[in-house]
């Protein structure tokens, strides 16, 4: 079976986040990684354009509300395992260090030339001798960077340290160290200056024989040489063995001498608690480190005795390490994340989502005397924390939306003098001493060598207090509270626990009655509903991948070709001025003018001309005037009053108009461009023709006028230098706001260096220092608020295929791109190195144009252009180029060279045709039928329609047979959503009205004008339009009950419990446990089944099932069972399998529940209460009910170690057949009489039910052990494949082939295909391939094939599709070519990534046979010339490949 | 939803067809291997004609004459496979009767899988008593139900016929037992050697081996198959065990005709001397001592 796997929705989970100066040394960015996606964000002010003009950045004291803006997204062929950044010597920007499985390290940097990631060096440590014989075990290659950027270390295989030294400056050059060879060939002079030197390995065993099971490594601050802390557990223990062996963890510090490659151990701390998690170095001046354990926090410093506190009472019994109980705190640091927000403060995010601020109370000796915990907020469950700009904190999450928080100190600071603290601590110490004495006795018995050191250390402590004690009394410590406020959140749909397909709720035109059920697959409009998130971040996510507009009304208008909506004069209007007042419709020879208000009426006798076809209508002069352009005239109107009529008589009709207020640019059919400008002299507005023109040969084929607000379009280079870096990313380097660095007080500095002579060192001076350093960069946001002066540009495309940018109004050529239709990845200025003489214009330019003729003559010609500023305040300009077949979308980025300091990088490419033509006509056949006609023609209709506000979003509508919306919001990510209608959209206009708020109009294939709005409940700023319905509990299983149009959802809520069941010889008995106030009780679950109506996405009241306490729902499905009694046929029931798991002493048993949903008359006023749940069957079974399904009208359940088949008769289940299976069957799916089961450890089995013999038998199984997570069938006509996802993130396809020799006569399922997905898949479902719409490729290749849709725990969606053999062969060749053709980002080979990964040695080779769809789809993004080259290599044509891709894309977009 | 979204009813899967047609099935490497999780052979017909692979067929061959579920099979312990006299089908209505319930009228196992039949319903009317007189009187194990005799019937004719509320006793005793019915219609014998119908093991064509060979097979069947099974049983179902052990020892019965051996050639298993059986051994329970002694 040939198949292809493709991801359609990229992973949204966040696992790593770091603050990094990614683009230049000036701005701090946030780099976020999750699964194989790397994203770069910046923090930008969230200020609307209108407010922004009023703001004066230099006067603002507080920063405005901030948001995250995505600047770049990279998809890697490998999962990020660790992420760090380093500032290399002499570099303009930070480099990223990313490690990948098993032991690969890539050093990457932003490339300003192409706006892409550049791989600086690759490090690979996977040779067998480094592995040390390990094959199976899984190690995280942790990377850490020295705070002073002297080196980086990576822990490989848990056994060795890789040291990657960085060159600090040129003085180190003398040392004879082999340099890392740069990847690209470079002159030798360059080689000697690479900032990364050759890496070397340290075997941990050489440091100390006992170093094993490394828990964490960290660099210490403030040492002359890089000093690495290693926290490890030489001999492991576990909570059940702490009576026998406890305090097993050890911390050592090694000093790395990079030049000599020696690394002595300089410090060792033994007998740390067994549950140590992480170690955190503390910055100077405090120094030392914090060791985080599950139940305690311990401060360690080389010179002073350790100080530790216990956070709950579990620590009292589990360790002999001296710990003080921390008052008022009962937390556990299990799964917690930490980040320093100040020298002496760190934020702790617990597994419950609570945010604590831990303050280290430091005394005069700069040693930590006390800890202070303050619960600051409760937020999302985090996976990583990162502090940005020292006042923002980013909480990355896998389980919920990631948050950006702003923290400020609370004004009413509680002042605690250190005296009090000291007293407290002394008191505690006294208590502790008593305890310690008790403890010592235990030590004497247990660990003799421990006790003396403990006693000794305490003695030293006492002495110290005596010597220095008096000084400390005077100082005052301020404990400040922090306030956290949410600034922004990033949508996350991970983890997808379960998903199913349901019908979209559709209302009839009257908006009340639901449309009846679709009866065939073609009419069915489905959406994907996923149970996502965990605990309080639980939600239902409803995905669609095309927008189904909500049509308010539609009427037929024959012969109308184009439509516009314009505003009346804003100054005269009384009503809201953002509502459209006129609608103009252009017909072949005439124009219709409609006034839109409460009703839409045709108006006559206005200043609009109606007996000529209109080419364009638009607003001008801050929406005060209207300009109407016909093929012969330009008319300026104010309201309906005609002000001016400019005849355009150049012997050819006007065919295209582009407006950049106040400029109107006209393109005439014969290739001339006329520019008009609106001028107001003495209150009378006039349109004046610009005397500057551009040459009309070669003919201009497309124009776009652009008003730049981003500041990116600039010819001045000086402001770039001002920012200190030559290559900045985006428009925030204009007129850079730089504040003079505040002078540090000399006295303070001396204090710091030598300590104050008289009084003790003041703590608040330290705080001041910290504040000052904060102040220094606290005004970074002011630069982002500076307004760019608007500038005007005209972008034209010529018949020769070049794209030119002229400045308006002086019409100087500033940028020239050759062969834009080729669609190369980066568009560069062909005149970059040609100096422009200031005086001559036309003549010299002609020479340049001659010199830069297109290289690829056969690339498609651009037909339409559009440059628009999207994003917040138009800061993200996009260039859209439409050729006959494709739409190229480019983003603009700053580039320091050339006249116009920009370059373009391709973001995406859209197919515009419904069907890939078998041969692309490059000569544009319609040339010959070009008649100089003054009539409106369909080809004059612009296909790219920018809009300012449709459903609150701005963007571009791409009309045509594949209509789609292109959005780019303040989030900064390009979103392309298809519009689902009946095919073709001819023209489009935004329309805001009383009745249709922020809606739009469009003509579809039938000449019907549809007035519609975007469905408001969906969020369009995500990869797919999605709706997230928060549930605040963990959603588990989900099914759609089609008969009643309702979703049934199993939810789980967790709370601590103090009761448990105890085995008392015969039966169980409930007993209660009381362990005191500081004990953290275990978590118990409560399950519930609720009905959720898709009309409102609310829980149906009074129709839920609450399960008993301790009852876990393990299986939930809708089963089709034969009717009871006389009626024949099948009936759907809800079937739930549960399990009671009390303890290991009590046999676990479960229940089978069978329910039916019945519809009743709803209670008055509550239309939702029309559902009731009726219990059909509920009975305790002999074992846990682990899986449920149905076969031929019988119920199939996994019960203990058996699979049973039941028959529902007379309200009872009667056993029909059974079979013994392996360990724990957790999934059963059936097709016809075949039953496919998944075992937790023992792979899959295929069972067969023979109804006539009442026999359940084993047909075939996989003999190898495999931890199966999800199963589904692959249906390809008569071939049946068994798709399996496993714990190691693979997809494997098995088949039953009894003729094959290796299958032992069918006993063994054969592995036919495998693929490494890189993400864990728990849930899948199958959809039949079908075609929608009129256009069908004949013959239909995908008939009777079903594709499998999967959802991953990282929030990605994708599908696996069986391919026809011909397509498979073509793709396979294409894949092989692309593997070597493309640059491998981070040095990651896609083929290696997609190879089956297994921790066990497999006896068989990977069979592959699944095409990597992501790789194949990258073909679509390649430039035209490259595509042709690749196609030629594999002996096919580009059109064939693109045709295949298009067809698969269309098949897969069913949601 | 699946029906619309991913309908497979129109498709005929190759895997399913292969399973039904038993494509590629390889014969069992040994005879009598455990086939308890195998599918039922499609090529065995209702009238008992075997499939052409015979006992080497890896699929189960089911015969219709089993009526009681094999309790060993239920626990996955029956090793007799097709040879088992009991039903290998999960049908709880055909379970053997619970020994404790039938004997003591109470069973303390809450999840007793065996049938609990009300003893009242089991007792049948005594045919003798119905006829007029039973010599067992109150000790008869059948029910003695007192009824009024229909005078009309006694006189020769009752117009009410079978719907008469009085008793119409028959003089003829009913046929000996319902159980005997099977023996009455003489069904085809089953060969316990090859498993086929139509002949007995001693006239089996496949049987070419010696007597010892066959004995070995039988011995293997017994020791391997049932010692494990018995030890695993909880105590109270031994009543049923008796029944079961009956049928397991049956292969001896029809296997070969017993030729009486003269008493002189009989060796006593206890003492090792000839001339008497072990149960008649004069040396009592210490006989084995003398046996050992004699061997020394």
Contacts between the chains, C-beta under 8 A, distances in Angstrom:
chain1	res1	chain2	res2	distance
A	500	B	1	7.4
A	501	B	1	6.3
A	501	B	5	5.9
A	502	B	1	7.1
A	503	B	1	8.0
A	518	B	4	7.6
A	520	B	4	7.6
A	521	B	4	5.9
A	521	B	5	7.1
A	521	B	7	7.9
A	524	B	4	5.8
A	524	B	5	7.4
A	526	B	5	7.0
A	1040	B	1	5.3
A	1042	B	1	4.9
A	1042	B	4	7.8
A	1182	B	111	6.8
A	1204	B	90	8.0
A	1214	B	92	7.5
A	1215	B	90	5.2
A	1215	B	91	7.7
A	1215	B	92	6.0
A	1216	B	90	6.4
A	1216	B	91	8.0
A	1217	B	89	7.7
A	1217	B	90	4.9
A	1218	B	90	5.1
A	1219	B	37	5.8
A	1220	B	37	6.9
A	1220	B	76	5.2
A	1231	B	8	5.5
A	1231	B	13	7.4
A	1232	B	8	6.9
A	1232	B	13	7.1
A	1232	B	16	6.0
A	1233	B	16	6.9
A	1234	B	13	7.7
A	1234	B	15	7.0
A	1234	B	16	6.2
A	1234	B	19	7.7
A	1246	B	15	7.9
A	1248	B	19	5.7
A	1248	B	39	5.7
A	1250	B	39	6.2
A	1250	B	40	5.5
A	1253	B	40	4.2
A	1253	B	62	6.2
A	1253	B	89	7.7
A	1254	B	89	5.6
A	1254	B	90	6.9
A	1254	B	91	7.1
A	1255	B	39	6.4
A	1255	B	40	4.9
A	1255	B	60	7.3
A	1255	B	89	7.3
A	1257	B	37	6.0
A	1257	B	38	5.6
A	1257	B	39	3.6
A	1257	B	40	7.2
A	1257	B	60	7.7
A	1258	B	37	4.6
A	1258	B	38	7.3
A	1258	B	39	8.0
A	1259	B	19	5.5
A	1259	B	39	6.8
A	1273	B	8	8.0
A	1275	B	6	7.3
A	1275	B	8	6.1
A	1275	B	11	6.7
A	1277	B	11	6.8
A	1278	B	11	6.4
A	1278	B	12	5.8
A	1278	B	13	5.7
A	1278	B	14	4.7
A	1279	B	13	7.5
A	1279	B	14	6.0
A	1279	B	15	8.0
A	1280	B	13	4.4
A	1280	B	14	7.0
A	1280	B	15	4.7
A	1280	B	16	7.5
A	1295	B	15	7.6
A	1296	B	15	4.2
A	1296	B	18	6.8
A	1296	B	19	7.7
A	1298	B	18	5.3
A	1298	B	23	5.0
A	1298	B	24	3.1
A	1298	B	25	6.9
A	1299	B	18	8.0
A	1299	B	23	6.4
A	1299	B	24	4.9
A	1300	B	24	7.9
A	1303	B	24	7.3
A	1304	B	26	7.0
A	1305	B	24	5.0
A	1305	B	25	5.2
A	1305	B	26	3.6
A	1305	B	58	7.4
A	1306	B	18	7.0
A	1306	B	19	7.7
A	1306	B	23	7.3
A	1306	B	24	5.2
A	1306	B	25	6.5
A	1325	B	5	7.7
A	1325	B	6	7.5
A	1326	B	2	7.7
A	1326	B	5	7.3
A	1326	B	6	4.0
A	1327	B	5	5.3
A	1327	B	6	5.8
A	1328	B	5	6.5
A	1328	B	6	5.2
A	1328	B	7	6.5
A	1344	B	10	7.6
A	1344	B	11	6.2
A	1346	B	6	5.2
A	1346	B	8	7.9
